[in-house]
Every structure is written in C-alpha cells, then in structure tokens.
C-alpha cells in the first residue's frame, strides 16, 4: 500500500498502536488516501481517548525568568529541547479536542476564574 501510494508513513505511524491481526486490513483500507488530519479524526472516532489533564506551565523567558507570556521562539525552543513539538489541536474523540497554546497572565487569570 505504501509502494502504491495508498497510505503514507505518517498514517502508518498513527495506526501502529491500534493495528491487530483482526482489524489491520479494515483499518489500512479505511485510512487509504486520507491526510494525516483525516486519519487522526478517524482514530479519534474509533479509539476515543480521555481528556488531557488541565495544566498551566510557566515557560522560561529569554532572561531565564519564569514567564506566563512566552514568545513563539521560546515555546518552539522549549518544545524542541524538552519534547517533541505538540500539535496545536488534536482530536481525542468525535466531540473532544486537546488544544495547546501559549497565553499571557491575563488569560491565565480568566481561565482560572472560569474553572473555579
């Protein structure tokens, strides 16, 4: 399927934890010709995951001080150094998504007020 261009390597990597002897043919056929995003949505529909835990992480600013207002460069450098860069929006199920972004202190306060 890879040789024929029916499935790309990214789709195969996304499928790797879900493929079994019983479902591999059906799943490979289901993702044939789909984009990475379409494969992610298909997997979220069939293998829903629990919500990601809520967390607020202070990113170091250029001076090495903790800051809730991180620049895009700081976020990229931190992600590249500490872990793979996360997707911005990732489906967990058909109705739930993980959203990753950098926010300032004002938005952090609003989120905390809204969740209390």
SULPEMO-V187479 format. One record per pair of residues at least 24 apart in sequence whose ideal C-beta (glycine too) atoms are under 8 Angstrom apart, sorted by the first residue. I is the first residue (numbers start at 1). GAP is how many residues later the second one is. Records with the same first field share a line. If there is no record, write none. Layout:
I->GAP + GAP
This chain:
1->27 + 31
6->26 + 27
7->24 + 25 + 26
8->28
10->26 + 29
11->25 + 28
14->25 + 26 + 29
15->24 + 28
18->25 + 28 + 29
40->50 + 51
41->50 + 53
43->48
44->47 + 48 + 49 + 50
45->48 + 49
48->44 + 45 + 46 + 48
49->43 + 44
50->42
51->41 + 45 + 47
52->40 + 46
54->61
56->52 + 55
59->43
68->35 + 36 + 37 + 40
69->33 + 34 + 35 + 36
70->32
72->30
75->27
